[in-house]
């Protein structure tokens, strides 16, 4: 990301004041975490036109996005590795933990045969975006699904190079790192949130899609941001406004069991992805991509300023439906 693009993206986000004034030859893990989130937020907008339009409209009206969290999906194959990558959420938490993130909640996504975990930043859980990391449990599916998944994801390569590994090792014992190393390693850290396996065969993709829309999504999008979320004051009002504008938004708002967390989202924007045909040729097909979400968080207690930063299994499973199919 060049300097002008970075400045523009930063101008669309509500950033903690301290991350904008930090100076010197070292950079804190808090600033690194916000920088990574900014890069991933921008990447999502390049893939999600509906989200980019929403962000641009807010920018024009003088409102900055309060980046609540980004969501990512992972594959958990039997054994410790998926190709050259760690299996399951470890493929991403190996980056998140040194950056200062720790798990704050575990959410069974039973209908999807997945487990979700929220990761919040130890140096500012309310103003540094969280990560909602879900992993799909391959061993809970039929054998033909498991074989197809092994073929697709077993080709994964590891994007972390020596400088990124050095940065993560330094951060394990320190809360800051040399600025030069941070700048050199950041592209590799961001690359972890991408797609690292080879183009899937159409047959394998269809086998995955038959049993799990989520597995099919990971087959084309990998560990990229599944969605990014704007924390808004009144999610119902935002949904009504977007509906009036003719946007493809979820029919209803998901409400947590506590009543304190309310979420809705645009439906996934379609993308064109490549597949290997039976004759060895390459073909393209339209599939669901990523999307943009909205969330309202109420205080944990009446009269308190502390927001409920938790998630809800039912809400999450409802939101996951946004990538089930491309709709008109």
C-alpha positions as a Markdown table, in Angstrom:
| # | Residue | x | y | z |
|---|---|---|---|---|
| 1 | Unk | 0.0 | 0.0 | 0.0 |
| 2 | Unk | 1.6 | 3.3 | -1.0 |
| 3 | Unk | 1.6 | 6.4 | 1.3 |
| 4 | Unk | -1.3 | 8.2 | -0.4 |
| 5 | Unk | -3.5 | 5.1 | -0.3 |
| 6 | Unk | -2.6 | 4.4 | 3.3 |
| 7 | Unk | -3.5 | 8.0 | 4.2 |
| 8 | Unk | -6.8 | 7.8 | 2.5 |
| 9 | Unk | -7.8 | 4.5 | 4.1 |
| 10 | Unk | -6.7 | 5.9 | 7.5 |
| 11 | Unk | -8.9 | 8.9 | 6.9 |
| 12 | Unk | -12.0 | 6.7 | 6.6 |
| 13 | Unk | -11.4 | 4.9 | 9.9 |
| 14 | Unk | -11.8 | 6.1 | 13.5 |
| 15 | Unk | -8.2 | 5.5 | 14.8 |
| 16 | Unk | -7.1 | 5.7 | 18.4 |
| 17 | Unk | -5.3 | 8.9 | 18.9 |
| 18 | Unk | -2.1 | 7.3 | 20.3 |
| 19 | Unk | -1.4 | 5.3 | 17.2 |
| 20 | Unk | -1.2 | 8.4 | 15.1 |
| 21 | Unk | 1.4 | 10.2 | 17.2 |
| 22 | Unk | 3.8 | 7.3 | 18.1 |
| 23 | Unk | 7.4 | 8.2 | 17.1 |
| 24 | Unk | 10.9 | 6.9 | 17.3 |
| 25 | Unk | 12.8 | 3.9 | 16.0 |
| 26 | Unk | 10.6 | 1.3 | 17.6 |
| 27 | Unk | 6.9 | 0.6 | 17.0 |
| 28 | Unk | 4.6 | -0.9 | 19.6 |
| 29 | Unk | 2.6 | -4.0 | 19.0 |
| 30 | Unk | -0.6 | -1.9 | 19.4 |
| 31 | Unk | 0.4 | 0.3 | 16.4 |
| 32 | Unk | 1.4 | -2.8 | 14.5 |
| 33 | Unk | -2.0 | -4.4 | 15.1 |
| 34 | Unk | -3.8 | -1.3 | 14.0 |
| 35 | Unk | -1.6 | -1.1 | 10.9 |
| 36 | Unk | -2.3 | -4.7 | 10.0 |
| 37 | Unk | -6.1 | -4.2 | 10.4 |
| 38 | Unk | -5.9 | -1.1 | 8.2 |
| 39 | Unk | -4.2 | -3.1 | 5.4 |
| 40 | Unk | -6.8 | -5.9 | 5.7 |
| 41 | Unk | -9.7 | -3.5 | 5.8 |
| 42 | Unk | -8.5 | -1.9 | 2.6 |
| 43 | Unk | -8.0 | -5.3 | 1.0 |
| 44 | Unk | -11.6 | -6.2 | 1.8 |
| 45 | Unk | -12.9 | -3.0 | 0.3 |
| 46 | Unk | -11.1 | -3.8 | -3.0 |
| 47 | Unk | -13.0 | -7.1 | -3.1 |
| 48 | Unk | -16.4 | -5.8 | -1.8 |
| 49 | Unk | -17.8 | -3.0 | -3.9 |
| 50 | Unk | -20.9 | -2.7 | -1.6 |
| 51 | Unk | -18.7 | -2.1 | 1.4 |
| 52 | Unk | -16.5 | 0.3 | -0.5 |
| 53 | Unk | -19.6 | 2.3 | -1.5 |
| 54 | Unk | -20.8 | 2.4 | 2.1 |
| 55 | Unk | -17.5 | 3.5 | 3.4 |
| 56 | Unk | -17.1 | 6.2 | 0.7 |
| 57 | Unk | -20.6 | 7.6 | 1.5 |
| 58 | Unk | -19.8 | 7.8 | 5.2 |
| 59 | Unk | -16.5 | 9.5 | 4.4 |
| 60 | Unk | -18.3 | 12.1 | 2.3 |
| 61 | Unk | -20.7 | 12.8 | 5.2 |
| 62 | Unk | -17.8 | 13.3 | 7.6 |
| 63 | Unk | -18.2 | 10.0 | 9.6 |
| 64 | Unk | -15.4 | 7.6 | 10.1 |
| 65 | Unk | -15.9 | 3.8 | 10.3 |
| 66 | Unk | -15.5 | 2.4 | 13.8 |
| 67 | Unk | -13.8 | -0.8 | 12.8 |
| 68 | Unk | -15.2 | -3.3 | 15.3 |
| 69 | Unk | -13.8 | -6.6 | 14.0 |
| 70 | Unk | -12.7 | -8.7 | 11.0 |
| 71 | Unk | -13.8 | -12.3 | 10.5 |
| 72 | Unk | -11.7 | -15.0 | 9.0 |
| 73 | Unk | -12.3 | -18.7 | 8.3 |
| 74 | Unk | -9.8 | -21.6 | 8.6 |
| 75 | Unk | -9.7 | -25.3 | 7.9 |
| 76 | Unk | -8.9 | -27.8 | 10.5 |
| 77 | Unk | -7.6 | -31.1 | 8.9 |
| 78 | Unk | -6.7 | -34.1 | 11.1 |
| 79 | Unk | -3.0 | -33.7 | 12.0 |
| 80 | Unk | -1.0 | -30.6 | 12.8 |
| 81 | Unk | -0.5 | -29.3 | 9.2 |
| 82 | Unk | -2.5 | -28.3 | 6.1 |
| 83 | Unk | 0.1 | -28.6 | 3.4 |
| 84 | Unk | 2.9 | -26.3 | 4.7 |
| 85 | Unk | 0.6 | -24.4 | 7.0 |
| 86 | Unk | -0.5 | -25.1 | 10.6 |
| 87 | Unk | -4.0 | -26.7 | 10.8 |
| 88 | Unk | -7.0 | -24.7 | 11.9 |
| 89 | Unk | -6.9 | -21.3 | 13.6 |
| 90 | Unk | -3.2 | -21.7 | 14.4 |
| 91 | Unk | -2.5 | -20.5 | 10.8 |
| 92 | Unk | -3.6 | -17.0 | 11.9 |
| 93 | Unk | -3.2 | -17.0 | 15.7 |
| 94 | Unk | 0.6 | -17.6 | 15.3 |
| 95 | Unk | 0.5 | -14.0 | 14.0 |
| 96 | Unk | -2.2 | -12.6 | 16.3 |
| 97 | Unk | -0.7 | -13.8 | 19.6 |
| 98 | Unk | 2.7 | -12.0 | 19.2 |
| 99 | Unk | 0.8 | -8.8 | 18.1 |
| 100 | Unk | -0.9 | -8.8 | 21.5 |
| 101 | Unk | -4.2 | -10.6 | 20.8 |
| 102 | Unk | -5.6 | -13.3 | 23.1 |
| 103 | Unk | -8.7 | -15.4 | 23.0 |
| 104 | Unk | -11.7 | -13.8 | 24.8 |
| 105 | Unk | -14.6 | -16.1 | 23.9 |
| 106 | Unk | -15.3 | -19.5 | 22.3 |
| 107 | Unk | -18.5 | -20.0 | 20.3 |
| 108 | Unk | -19.7 | -23.4 | 19.1 |
| 109 | Unk | -21.1 | -23.1 | 15.6 |
| 110 | Unk | -22.7 | -26.5 | 15.7 |
| 111 | Unk | -24.9 | -26.3 | 12.7 |
| 112 | Unk | -21.9 | -25.4 | 10.5 |
| 113 | Unk | -19.6 | -28.0 | 12.2 |
| 114 | Unk | -17.3 | -25.1 | 13.1 |
| 115 | Unk | -15.9 | -23.4 | 16.2 |
| 116 | Unk | -15.5 | -19.7 | 16.4 |
| 117 | Unk | -13.2 | -17.8 | 18.8 |
| 118 | Unk | -12.9 | -14.0 | 19.3 |
| 119 | Unk | -9.5 | -12.5 | 19.8 |
| 120 | Unk | -9.2 | -9.1 | 21.4 |
| 121 | Unk | -6.1 | -6.9 | 21.8 |
| 122 | Unk | -4.6 | -6.9 | 25.3 |
| 123 | Unk | -3.6 | -3.3 | 25.0 |
| 124 | Unk | -7.0 | -2.0 | 24.0 |
| 125 | Unk | -9.8 | -4.4 | 23.4 |
| 126 | Unk | -12.4 | -1.7 | 22.8 |
| 127 | Unk | -10.5 | 0.5 | 20.3 |
| 128 | Unk | -8.3 | -2.0 | 18.4 |
| 129 | Unk | -10.4 | -4.2 | 16.1 |
| 130 | Unk | -11.0 | -7.7 | 17.2 |
| 131 | Unk | -10.7 | -10.9 | 15.1 |
| 132 | Unk | -13.4 | -13.5 | 14.9 |
| 133 | Unk | -11.5 | -16.7 | 13.8 |
| 134 | Unk | -13.6 | -19.7 | 12.9 |
| 135 | Unk | -12.3 | -23.2 | 12.0 |
| 136 | Unk | -14.1 | -25.8 | 10.1 |
| 137 | Unk | -13.8 | -29.4 | 11.4 |
| 138 | Unk | -13.1 | -31.6 | 8.4 |
| 139 | Unk | -13.3 | -34.8 | 10.5 |
| 140 | Unk | -17.0 | -34.2 | 11.1 |
| 141 | Unk | -17.8 | -34.6 | 7.4 |
| 142 | Unk | -18.2 | -37.7 | 5.1 |
| 143 | Unk | -15.1 | -39.4 | 3.7 |
| 144 | Unk | -15.6 | -38.1 | 0.2 |
| 145 | Unk | -15.6 | -34.6 | 1.6 |
| 146 | Unk | -12.5 | -35.2 | 3.6 |
| 147 | Unk | -10.6 | -36.6 | 0.6 |
| 148 | Unk | -11.6 | -33.5 | -1.5 |
| 149 | Unk | -10.6 | -31.1 | 1.3 |
| 150 | Unk | -7.2 | -32.8 | 1.6 |
| 151 | Unk | -6.6 | -32.4 | -2.1 |
| 152 | Unk | -7.6 | -28.8 | -2.2 |
| 153 | Unk | -6.0 | -27.5 | 1.0 |
| 154 | Unk | -3.1 | -29.9 | 1.1 |
| 155 | Unk | -1.3 | -27.8 | -1.5 |
| 156 | Unk | -1.1 | -24.8 | 0.8 |
| 157 | Unk | 2.2 | -22.9 | 1.1 |
| 158 | Unk | 3.4 | -20.7 | 3.9 |
| 159 | Unk | 3.7 | -16.9 | 3.1 |
| 160 | Unk | 5.8 | -16.1 | 6.2 |
| 161 | Unk | 9.4 | -15.3 | 5.3 |
| 162 | Unk | 12.5 | -14.9 | 7.5 |
| 163 | Unk | 11.8 | -11.2 | 8.4 |
| 164 | Unk | 8.2 | -11.9 | 9.5 |
| 165 | Unk | 9.3 | -14.9 | 11.6 |
| 166 | Unk | 12.0 | -12.7 | 13.2 |
| 167 | Unk | 9.4 | -10.0 | 14.0 |
| 168 | Unk | 7.0 | -12.4 | 15.6 |
| 169 | Unk | 9.8 | -14.0 | 17.6 |
| 170 | Unk | 10.9 | -10.6 | 18.9 |
| 171 | Unk | 7.3 | -9.6 | 19.8 |
| 172 | Unk | 6.9 | -12.8 | 21.8 |
| 173 | Unk | 9.2 | -11.3 | 24.4 |
| 174 | Unk | 8.7 | -7.6 | 23.8 |
| 175 | Unk | 5.8 | -5.3 | 23.2 |
| 176 | Unk | 7.7 | -3.3 | 20.5 |
| 177 | Unk | 10.0 | -4.0 | 17.6 |
| 178 | Unk | 12.4 | -2.0 | 15.4 |
| 179 | Unk | 10.5 | 0.1 | 12.9 |
| 180 | Unk | 12.7 | -1.0 | 10.0 |
| 181 | Unk | 12.0 | -4.7 | 10.7 |
| 182 | Unk | 8.3 | -3.9 | 11.2 |
| 183 | Unk | 8.0 | -2.3 | 7.8 |
| 184 | Unk | 9.9 | -5.1 | 6.1 |
| 185 | Unk | 7.8 | -7.8 | 7.7 |
| 186 | Unk | 4.3 | -6.3 | 7.4 |
| 187 | Unk | 3.6 | -7.5 | 3.8 |
| 188 | Unk | 4.2 | -11.1 | 4.9 |
| 189 | Unk | 1.9 | -10.7 | 8.0 |
| 190 | Unk | -0.8 | -9.3 | 5.8 |
| 191 | Unk | -0.3 | -12.1 | 3.2 |
| 192 | Unk | -1.2 | -14.6 | 5.9 |
| 193 | Unk | -4.8 | -13.4 | 5.5 |
| 194 | Unk | -5.0 | -14.6 | 1.9 |
| 195 | Unk | -5.4 | -17.7 | -0.2 |
| 196 | Unk | -2.4 | -20.0 | -0.2 |
| 197 | Unk | -3.5 | -23.3 | -1.9 |
| 198 | Unk | -3.5 | -24.0 | -5.6 |
| 199 | Unk | -6.6 | -23.5 | -7.8 |
| 200 | Unk | -9.1 | -26.2 | -6.8 |
| 201 | Unk | -10.6 | -28.6 | -9.3 |
| 202 | Unk | -14.3 | -28.0 | -10.1 |
| 203 | Unk | -15.1 | -31.5 | -9.0 |
| 204 | Unk | -13.5 | -31.0 | -5.6 |
| 205 | Unk | -15.1 | -27.6 | -5.2 |
| 206 | Unk | -18.6 | -29.0 | -5.9 |
| 207 | Unk | -18.0 | -31.9 | -3.4 |
| 208 | Unk | -17.1 | -29.3 | -0.7 |
| 209 | Unk | -20.1 | -27.1 | -1.6 |
| 210 | Unk | -22.5 | -30.0 | -1.4 |
| 211 | Unk | -21.7 | -30.5 | 2.2 |
| 212 | Unk | -20.5 | -27.1 | 3.4 |
| 213 | Unk | -20.9 | -23.7 | 1.8 |
| 214 | Unk | -18.3 | -22.5 | 4.2 |
| 215 | Unk | -15.7 | -25.0 | 3.0 |
| 216 | Unk | -16.5 | -24.1 | -0.6 |
| 217 | Unk | -15.9 | -20.4 | 0.3 |
| 218 | Unk | -12.5 | -21.1 | 1.9 |
| 219 | Unk | -11.6 | -23.1 | -1.2 |
| 220 | Unk | -11.8 | -19.9 | -3.3 |
| 221 | Unk | -11.1 | -17.2 | -0.8 |
| 222 | Unk | -8.7 | -18.9 | 1.7 |
| 223 | Unk | -8.0 | -17.0 | 4.9 |
| 224 | Unk | -8.9 | -13.6 | 3.6 |
| 225 | Unk | -11.3 | -11.3 | 5.6 |
| 226 | Unk | -14.7 | -12.9 | 5.2 |
| 227 | Unk | -16.1 | -9.6 | 6.4 |
| 228 | Unk | -15.2 | -6.4 | 8.2 |
| 229 | Unk | -17.6 | -4.7 | 10.6 |
| 230 | Unk | -18.7 | -1.1 | 11.3 |
| 231 | Unk | -19.7 | -0.5 | 14.9 |
| 232 | Unk | -22.7 | 1.8 | 14.6 |
| 233 | Unk | -25.0 | 3.5 | 17.1 |
| 234 | Unk | -28.3 | 2.1 | 15.7 |
| 235 | Unk | -27.9 | -1.0 | 13.5 |
| 236 | Unk | -31.7 | -1.1 | 12.7 |
| 237 | Unk | -31.6 | 2.5 | 11.4 |
| 238 | Unk | -28.5 | 1.7 | 9.3 |
| 239 | Unk | -30.2 | -1.4 | 7.9 |
| 240 | Unk | -33.4 | 0.6 | 7.1 |
| 241 | Unk | -31.4 | 3.3 | 5.3 |
| 242 | Unk | -29.4 | 0.8 | 3.2 |
| 243 | Unk | -32.6 | -1.0 | 2.3 |
| 244 | Unk | -34.1 | 2.3 | 1.2 |
| 245 | Unk | -31.1 | 2.8 | -1.1 |
| 246 | Unk | -31.7 | -0.6 | -2.7 |
| 247 | Unk | -28.7 | -2.3 | -1.2 |
| 248 | Unk | -28.7 | -6.1 | -0.8 |
| 249 | Unk | -28.8 | -6.3 | 3.0 |
| 250 | Unk | -29.9 | -9.1 | 5.3 |
| 251 | Unk | -33.7 | -9.3 | 5.8 |
| 252 | Unk | -33.4 | -9.1 | 9.6 |
| 253 | Unk | -31.1 | -8.0 | 12.4 |
| 254 | Unk | -29.5 | -10.8 | 14.4 |
| 255 | Unk | -29.9 | -10.2 | 18.2 |
| 256 | Unk | -27.8 | -12.0 | 20.8 |
| 257 | Unk | -29.3 | -13.9 | 23.7 |
| 258 | Unk | -28.3 | -11.1 | 26.0 |
| 259 | Unk | -29.9 | -8.5 | 23.8 |
| 260 | Unk | -26.8 | -6.4 | 23.9 |
| 261 | Unk | -25.3 | -7.3 | 20.5 |
| 262 | Unk | -27.2 | -6.6 | 17.3 |
| 263 | Unk | -25.8 | -7.4 | 13.9 |
| 264 | Unk | -26.7 | -7.4 | 10.2 |
| 265 | Unk | -24.8 | -7.4 | 6.9 |
| 266 | Unk | -24.8 | -6.8 | 3.2 |
| 267 | Unk | -25.1 | -10.0 | 1.2 |
| 268 | Unk | -21.8 | -11.2 | -0.2 |
| 269 | Unk | -20.6 | -9.5 | -3.4 |
| 270 | Unk | -20.0 | -12.0 | -6.2 |
| 271 | Unk | -16.5 | -12.6 | -7.5 |
| 272 | Unk | -15.1 | -14.6 | -10.4 |
| 273 | Unk | -12.7 | -17.4 | -9.4 |
| 274 | Unk | -10.7 | -20.0 | -11.4 |
| 275 | Unk | -11.2 | -23.7 | -11.3 |
| 276 | Unk | -9.5 | -26.7 | -13.0 |
| 277 | Unk | -11.8 | -28.6 | -15.3 |
| 278 | Unk | -11.7 | -32.4 | -15.7 |
| 279 | Unk | -9.7 | -32.1 | -18.9 |
| 280 | Unk | -7.0 | -30.0 | -17.2 |
| 281 | Unk | -8.0 | -26.7 | -18.6 |
| 282 | Unk | -8.8 | -23.6 | -16.5 |
| 283 | Unk | -12.3 | -22.1 | -16.3 |
| 284 | Unk | -13.9 | -19.2 | -14.4 |
| 285 | Unk | -17.1 | -19.2 | -12.4 |
| 286 | Unk | -19.0 | -16.7 | -10.3 |
| 287 | Unk | -19.0 | -17.5 | -6.6 |
| 288 | Unk | -19.8 | -15.7 | -3.3 |
| 289 | Unk | -17.0 | -13.4 | -2.1 |
| 290 | Unk | -16.8 | -11.4 | 1.1 |
| 291 | Unk | -19.2 | -8.8 | 2.6 |
| 292 | Unk | -19.5 | -5.9 | 4.9 |
| 293 | Unk | -21.3 | -6.1 | 8.3 |
| 294 | Unk | -22.8 | -3.7 | 10.9 |
| 295 | Unk | -23.0 | -4.1 | 14.6 |
| 296 | Unk | -24.4 | -2.3 | 17.6 |
| 297 | Unk | -23.0 | -3.0 | 21.0 |
| 298 | Unk | -24.8 | -2.0 | 24.2 |
| 299 | Unk | -23.1 | -1.4 | 27.6 |
| 300 | Unk | -22.5 | -4.5 | 29.7 |
| 301 | Unk | -24.3 | -2.8 | 32.6 |
| 302 | Unk | -26.8 | 0.0 | 32.8 |
| 303 | Unk | -25.0 | 3.3 | 33.2 |
| 304 | Unk | -21.7 | 1.8 | 32.3 |
| 305 | Unk | -19.4 | 3.0 | 29.5 |
| 306 | Unk | -18.0 | -0.5 | 29.1 |
| 307 | Unk | -19.4 | -2.1 | 25.9 |
| 308 | Unk | -20.3 | -5.7 | 25.5 |
| 309 | Unk | -17.5 | -6.8 | 23.2 |
| 310 | Unk | -18.7 | -10.4 | 23.1 |
| 311 | Unk | -20.2 | -12.4 | 20.2 |
| 312 | Unk | -23.1 | -14.9 | 20.0 |
| 313 | Unk | -23.2 | -18.3 | 18.3 |
| 314 | Unk | -26.7 | -17.8 | 16.9 |
| 315 | Unk | -25.8 | -14.4 | 15.5 |
| 316 | Unk | -22.6 | -15.7 | 13.9 |
| 317 | Unk | -24.4 | -18.6 | 12.2 |
| 318 | Unk | -27.0 | -16.3 | 10.9 |
| 319 | Unk | -24.4 | -13.9 | 9.5 |
| 320 | Unk | -22.5 | -16.8 | 7.9 |
| 321 | Unk | -25.4 | -17.3 | 5.6 |
| 322 | Unk | -24.4 | -14.1 | 3.7 |
| 323 | Unk | -21.9 | -16.1 | 1.7 |
| 324 | Unk | -24.1 | -19.1 | 1.0 |
| 325 | Unk | -25.1 | -18.0 | -2.5 |
| 326 | Unk | -24.8 | -15.1 | -5.0 |
| 327 | Unk | -28.2 | -13.5 | -5.0 |
| 328 | Unk | -29.6 | -10.8 | -7.2 |
